[in-house]
Amino acid sequence: MTGLATTTARLVVLLPALAALAGLLLARRSRAASGFVAIGAALAGVALAVLELVAVHSGGVTASIGTIGALPLGELAVPLHLLADPLSAVVALAVTVVGAAVQGFARWYLAEDDRYPVFAASVSLFLAGMLLAVQSADLILTLVGWEVMGWCSYLLIGHDSRRASARRAAFKAFLVTRTADLAVVLGLVILAAGPRTTAIPRVIAHWQGDHGVLLTAALICLLSGIAGKSAQFPFQDWLPDAMEGPTPASALIHAATMVAAGTYVVARLFPLFLASDTARLVLAVVTAVTMVGSAVLAFGQSDLKRLLAWSTVSQVAIMLSGLAVAPASPWPGVTHLLAHAMFKALLFLAIGWLSVLTGGTTAVAMTGGLRAHPMLRALVGVGLLALAGVPPLAGFVSKELVIGAAEEGTRHGPVLGAWLVLVALLVTVLLTAAYCTRAWLVLTHERADLAQPPVPEAGAAGHGHAPIDTPARLSVQSLGVLTVLGGILVLTPLVGDVGSIGWFTAVLSLLLVAGAFLGVRRGAAATTSGDAAERLGPGRTAALDSGLGVDTLYVRALALPVTWLAHVVVRADRDVIDAYVRGTAVATRWAGVGAERAHTRKPSAYLVWVLLGMLAVAVAGVSLW
């Protein structure tokens, strides 16, 4: 089985990369062939990930899988190895499942998009980047996968580059994440400098015995970059703006790739974080602030797609908080990563499907949209229940495991961070149930203008789309099934030590969910639209829509100083550096004018003798040759 694990670990990374290349080559020749390659490679990736999972659990861990050979960098050993272990195998399976669902759905959703082949190829490359980071046993390969995802997110968010808002959102995401990535590079350099190798197992072995400032500095640098990539405070504002990309791109970025990559990197380096209480406390504070603040923002969004975006920010904070406070194992946070991948991809694709039927994603456009579509009603209902943490769905199990880890951390771990996270988690449970209830009541509200006979489930006439096809429908339905059954995962040997559910906190969570449901339903009943957020008032809703003005703060704190610096550089270049060049040109020109005026315009005797001498030398040379 070791050979099978080695082969599948290589192919699961290589296959989507080859699919991206083939898709680009076929983009202008055959749209159908591009879609076939993208979907076929994604499904093959799922099969490979399943085989890798079976091989790992049958034959053990394989931590030295060669790739292109080691890089010759002198004293620094860079083996560029991959690995196959239970953590990489199960996360790779989640990534490939979501990737296959996104590719299957995108083929229908972007049927009228003339750039669909490029989109499909970009998704394949995105998957290759994430899978490289997942399978990596080398810090350099992790960084390569990390950066590939950053570039692909820019392409996918700005896919509809004809719209200024899409271009701005893509540029904003690129700028914020690239700025944060500088800290990642610095952190990885520090980690590699100690053992003089980039091999992750050797890096962990070297630093585990070091509790000094240098390790803490490296980990805080990593956390800064992870906060940027995962849209955690204070970098949270770029992710909701990323909704300018097509819905399949949103599902991919939010569910199992870019924003979840930070959680995976912390889980992979978890032994190092166990050695630094300071780094874990920083992570606990960041995640506590993020999960509560973004849940508040989610409740007040006037666009349901942006509601899901802020929900992702909050849920990623829950994943990372599990890693910040777990006393001994990263699996509670990883389990929530796996569950979130399924139900968040389900919600994004289902809302995308519904938006085709209703003509938009705003709460106003989608009000009552589920009433005429029983299948979608069931799928969205399952997704929202899982997000709210209702048993026995996957979201309930994974969320309670994180809460259980925080509760245990108050007794055996970093106590201050654990208590902070535990309180924040319980507040977030209440807020999450509130915005899920609000979304459900809006989508199922009875309105007079929807009193016509139900539209057929597959229909989408009048909105520029053909009726949904079988691959797209199966993609959404498969995610729904996995969301329902995903909680069983913790009962299998496919995951490690996930800890246990604290039943007191579980009961408390369910009481909070029930209280949120009753409170929001009562608030919605007092409005004509069925939207409880109306009671916040237009001013507060506008403030929440704008992310409480963080974008303006970005502009003032970053864009204006950068613009001022650019003006200084331009002026210095023009008025100082170029002045010397222009001055030299002017001096040369006036010297030429002066020489021209001083010249008699008659041949000089000296010049005649020079020419005669040159002629004599030439004649002598030819004659003597």
N, C-alpha and C positions, 0 to 999 in steps of 0.2 A: 504493500500500500504506500510505502514511502515514495516509490517511483511515480505512482499515480498522483500523489500530492504535489510532487515536484513539477510534473507536466501540467497539471491543471492550474497551479499557481502562476506559471508562466503564461499559459494560454489565456487565462481570464483577464490578464492585462493586455496582452498582445492583440487579441481578437478585436476589441472595440477600436484600438488604434488603427488597425488595418482597415476596419469598416469605415472609419473617418476618412482615410486616404482614398479608398475606393469610392466612397460617396462623393467626394470632391471631384474626382476624375469623371464620374458619371453625371455630375450635376447638370451640365449643359447638353448632355446627350439623351438621357432618358430619366424622366421624373419617376416613373414606375420602378425602374431598376434601382434608383437611389433609395426609395422606400423599402424595396425588398431586401437590399443589403443591410440597411439599418435595423429593420425588424428582425431579420434572420440572424444577424450577429448578436442582437440583444437576447433573443431566445436561446441561442447557443451558449451565451454567457451564463444564463440561468442554469443550464444543464451542467456546464463546467463547474460552477460554484457548488452545485449539489454534490457532484463527484468529489470535489475538494473537501467538502464537509464530511462526507462519508470516509474518505481516505484518512483525514486527520484523526477522526474518532476511532478508526480501526487500526491505524498503523503508527500513531503518535505524531509528535511535532517534528517538522522539518524546518530548521532555521538557517540553512546555508544553501540556498538555491541560487546558482550562478546565473548571471545575465550576459553582459557583454564583456566581462572581465574587469579586473581592478584597474583603477586610474593610477597612472604613475605620477604621484605627487610627493616624491621624496620621502620625508619622515612621516608624513600623514598617510595612513593606510585607508584606502577607499575601496572596499571590496565590491560594492554595488550588488549586494545579495538581496534576494527576496526571502520571505518566510511563509510557512503555512502552519498555523496553530488554531485552536478553537476560536480565539478572538477574531483573527483575520478572516477565517473561513465563514463564520456566521454573519459578519458585517458585509463581506463580499456578496453573500447570498442576498441580503437585504438590498444592497445597491443594485445588483443585477435585476432583481424582481421589479423594483421601482423603475429602473431604466427601460426594461422591456414594456412595462405598462405605459410609460410616457411615449415611447416610440410608436406603439400600437395606436394610442389615442391621437398623437400628433398628425399621423397620416390622414385621418379624417378631419381633425380640427383645422388643419392648415391646407385643406384640399384646394382652396382658391388662392393660396399664397404662391406667387411666382418664385419665391426664394425658399420653398420648403426643402429642396435637396440640400441646400447649405445649412439649414436649420438641423436637419437630421444628422448630417455629418458633424456639426458642432456638438450635438448631444452625445454622439459616439465618442468624440474626443474628450468631452467632459467626463464621461464614464471611465475612460481609460486613465485620466488623471486621478480620479478618486480611487480607482482600484489599484493604481500604482502606489498611492499613499497608504492604502490598506494593507497591501501585500509586502510593503517595504520592510527590510531589515537593516536599512542604511539611511542615515540622516540626509544624505545627498538625494537619494531617490525620493524620500519623503518631501523634500523641498521642491523637487522637480514636479511631482504630482500636485503639490500645493499651488505652485505657480501656474501650471496648466489650467487648473480649475479657475484661477483668477482671470486669466485671459478669456476662457470660454464663457464665464459669467458675463463679461463685458460684451461678447458677441451675442449672447442669447438675450440679455436684457435690452440691448439696442438693436434687436433683430429688425424691427420695423423702423429703420433709420430714416424713413421719410418724415416721421413725426419728431418735432423738436423735443417733446417731453421724453420720448424714448432715448434720444441721444443724450439728453441731460442726465437721465437716470443711470444710463450705462457709464457715462463719464464719472458721475458721482460715486458709483459703486467701485469703479476702478481706482479712483483717487483715494478713497477712504481705505480700501483694503490694501492697496499698494503701500500707502504710508505706514499702516500697521505692520506690514510684512517686513519692513526694515528691522523691527525689533525681533521678529522670528529669526532672521538671518544672523543677527548678533547673538541671540540665545544659542542657536545651533553651533556657531563658531566657538563659543565658550565651552559647550558640552564636548565638542570634538577635540578641543585643544588639550584637555586634561589627559585622556588616554591616548591621544595622537591617533585616533581612528574614528571613522564615522559609523562603524558597525554598532547597531543599537544594543545588542546583548552585551558587548564589551563596554560601551558607554555606561550602561546601567550598572554593570559590575564595578566599574571604576568609581562612580559617584555615590553609590549607596552608602559607603562609609564616610562620606564627607558631609558634614552638617554646617559648613561654613558659609560665609557671605557670598562666595563666588557661585556656588550652586544655586542659592536663592536668587541672585541677580539673573542667572541664566533662565531660571524657571519663570521669573516675573517678566522677562523679555518675551518668552514664549507665550505667556498669558496675554500680553499686550497684543501680539499678533493674532492670537486665537480670538480675543474679544473683537478685533476688527473683522475677521473672516466670519465669525458666528454672530455678528451684529449685537454684541453685548455692550452695555454701558461703558464708555460714552460714545460708542460707534454705532448705536442701534438704528440710526435714522435712515441709513442707505437701503435697508432691506424692504421696507414698505414701498419705497419709490421703485424698487425693482419689479413691482407689479406692472410696470409699463411693458414688460416682455410678454410674449404669448403665455397663456395659461399652462401649457405643457412645460414650458421653461420654468415657470414658478413652481410647479409641482416637483420638478427635478432639483432645483436649487434648495427648496425648503424642506424636502422630505429626507433625502438620503445622500446628498453630496456635499456641497460647499459648506453650508452652515453646520452640518453634522461632523465635518472633518476635524474641527477643533476638539470635539468630544473624543473622537477616536485617538487623536494624537496624545491627549492627556491620559487616556486609558492605556495606550501603548507604553508611555513613560511613567505610569502610575507609581512604580517603586521609588522613583526619584522624588515625586511629590510627597510620598509618605515620609521622606527624609527632611522635608522643609515645612514646618508648621506655618512659617510666615507666608510662603507662597500659597498654601491652602487657605489661610485666612483672607488673603487678598482675593482669591477666587470666590470664597464664600460671600464676601461683601459685594463684589461685582454682580454675582448671580442673584443675590437677594434683592438688590436694588432693581435689577433688570426685570426679574420675573413679576414683581408687583407692579412696577411702573408701566411695563408694556401690556399687562393684562388690563389695567385701567384704560390705556389708550385704545385697546382692542374694543372695549365695550362701546366707545363713543364714535366709532368710524361710520361714516355715511355710505361707504362702499364695502360690500361684504368680502370682496377679495382682499382688500387692505385689512379688514378684520382678521382674516386668516393669516396675513403677513405678520401683524403684531402678535398674534397667537403663537406663531413660530418663534419669534424672539423670546417670548415667555417660556415656551416649552424647551427650547435649547438651554435656557438658564436652569431649568429643572434638571436636565441631563447633567450639566456641568456641576451643579450643586451636589449631585450624588457623588461625584468624584472628589469634591472639596471636603466632604465630611465623612465618607465611608471609612471605617476604621482599618479595613484590611483588603477589600476587594473592589475593583472597578465595575463589577458586573451590574449593580443596581442602576448606575448611570447608563451603561451600555444597553441594558434591557429596555430602558425608556427610549433610547435612540432607535432600537429596532421597532418598538411599538409605534413610536411617532412616525417613523418612515411609512408605515402602512396606512395609518388613519389620516395622516396629513396629505399624502398623495391621493388617497381616496377623496378627501374633501375638495382639494383643488381641481381634480379632474371632473368630479360631479358638479361643482359650481361652474366649471367651464362648459360642461354639457348644458346645464340649465341656462347659462347666459346666452347660448345660441338660441334657445327656445323663447327667452324673454327679451332679448335684445340689449342686455347690459348687465353690469354687476353691481350697480348701486342698489341700496336698500329699496328705494322707490321703484326702480324697474323690476326688481325681483319679488316684490310683495305679492304673496299668494302664488308664487310660481310653481310650487310643488303640488298644489291641489289637483292639477290635471295630469300628473305624471306619477303613478303609483311606484314604479320601479325606482325612479330617482328619489322619491320621498323616502323609501326604505333605505337606500344607500346613504343619503345625506343624514338621515336619522341615526344610522349606525355610526357614521363618522363623528357626529356631534356628541353622541353618548360616550364614545371612546375618549374623545377630547376632554369631556367633562369629568371623566373618571367614574363611570357607572359600571358596576360589576354585571357580568363576568368578563367584560370586554378587555382587550389588550391594554388599553389606556389605564384602566383601573388597577390592574396588576402591577404594571411598571411604575405608575405614580406612587402606589403604596409601598413598593419596594424602596423607592428613593426616600419617602417619608420614614420608613422603618430604619434605613441607614442613618438618617439624620438623628432619629431618636436614640439609636445605639451610640452615635457619635457624642451625644451629650453625656454619656457615661464612660466611654473608652477612647474617645478621640480628641480632636481640638475643640474643647468645650464651647468657647465663645462663638466660633464660626458655626458649630453645630446648632446651638440655640438660635442664632440669627437665621440660619437657613430653615430650621423647623418652623419658626413663627412665620417666615415669609412664605413657606410652602402652604401652610394652612390658609393664609390670607389669599394666596393665589388660587387655591382650590375653590374658594368662594367666588372670586372674580371670574375664573374660567367658566364655572357653571352659569354665572350670570350672563356672560356674552354668548355662550352657546345657546342658552334659553332664548335670549333676545333674537339671535339669528333664526332659530327654529320658528318662533312665533311670527317673525316677519315673513318667512318663506311659506308658512301655512295659513297666513291671515286671509280671511274671506273678504273679497272686495267685489263691488257691484259690477265692474267692467270685466271681471273674469267669470261671469255667470254663464258663459257659453259652453257647449258640449266639450268634453275633454279632447285635447289634441292627441292623436295616436302617439304612443311612446317613442317610436322611432322618427317621428316627424320633426322637421326643422324648417319647414317651408316659410319663406318670407324673410329669412334672416341671412341669406347668402350662403347657406350650407346645404349640402345634400343630407338626406336622412342618415342618421348615425349607422355606421357599418358594424359588422360582427367583431372585427378585431378591437375597435374602440370600445364597444359595449363590454366585451369580455375583459378588457383591461380594467375597467372600473369595477366590474362585478368580482373579479379575482381579488382585488384589493379589499373589497367589502368582506369577502370570505376570510381572508387573512386577518382582518381587523377583529372579526368575531372569534376566530380560533387562536389568535396569536397569544392569548394569555396562557394557553396550555404549554407554550414553549418553556416556561420556567420549570415545568414538571419533567422535562426531558434532559438527557445529558448533553444537549447541544450548547448549553450555556454553563458557565462556571458557578461559583458560590455567590448566589444572588442575595443571600441573607434571608430574612423572613419578614412577613407582613405583621406590623404591630396592630393587633385587632382593636385596641382602644382608639388609636389614631385613625384606623379605618372607619370605625363607627362614627367618630367625630367628623371625618371627611364627608361621609354620606349625609350626616345631618346638615353640614354646611351646603352641600349640593342641593338638598331638598329645600333648605331655607332660601337659597338663591333662586331656585325655580319658582317658588311661591311668590317671592318678592317681585321678581321681574314680570311674572304673569299678571300680578296685580297692577303693576305700573303700566304694562301694555294695554290692559283693559280700559285704562282711563284715557287712551288716545284713540283717535279715529283710524289711524293707519296700522295699529297693532305694533308699533315700534316704541319700546320703552325708552329708547335714547332720546325721543322727542322731548321728554320731560327735563332733559338737561338744559334745554334752551338753545337757540341757534348760535349764540356766542360761544358757549362751552363746546358745542359740537364742532364748530369751526376751529377752535383751539386744539381739540383732540385730533381732528383731521390733519392739522398741520404738524402734529407731533410736538405740540407745545412750543413751537417756534425754534426747534433745534436746528432746522435747516438754515434759518436766518442767522443763528449763532455760528454755524459753520462758515457762512459767507463772511460774517464780520470778523471772526477769529482767524480764519484761514485765507479765504479768497481775497479780502481787502489787503492784508499784509503782503500776500504774494503778488497781487497786482501792483502795489506800491513798489515792491522790490523790483518787479519787472520794468516799471517805468524808470527806476534809478539805473538799472543795468543798461537799458536802451539809451538813456541820456548820456551815461558815462561812455558807452560805446560810440555814440554819435559825436559828442562834444569834446571828448578827451582822446580816446584811442584813434578815432577816425580823423581827428584834427591834425595829428602828426602826419598821417598819410596824405591828407589834403594839403598840408603845409609843404610837404616834400614835393608834391606835384606842382604846386604854385611856384616854389623856388626854382625847380628845374625849368619850368616854362619861361619864367622871367630871365633866367640865365641864358636860355636859348635865344630869346628875343634880343638880349644884349649882345650876344656873340654874333647874331645875324646882322645887327646894325653896325657892329665894329668891323665886319669883314669887308674887304674891298671888292669882292666878287671877281677877282682876277687870280689865275693860277699862281701859286707861290713857286719860286725857284727851287726851294727845298723839296716841294712835292714832286716837281719834275725829275730831280735827281733820284728820289726814292723809287719812282716808277721805272726809270731807266735801269736802276740797279736790280730791281725785281725781274725785269725782262732779261737782263744779262744772265742772272742766276738760272732762270728757266731754260734759256738757250744752251748754256753750258751743261746743265743737267741732262738735257735730251741728247746733246752731241756726245758726251762722255759715256752715256749708257750703252 
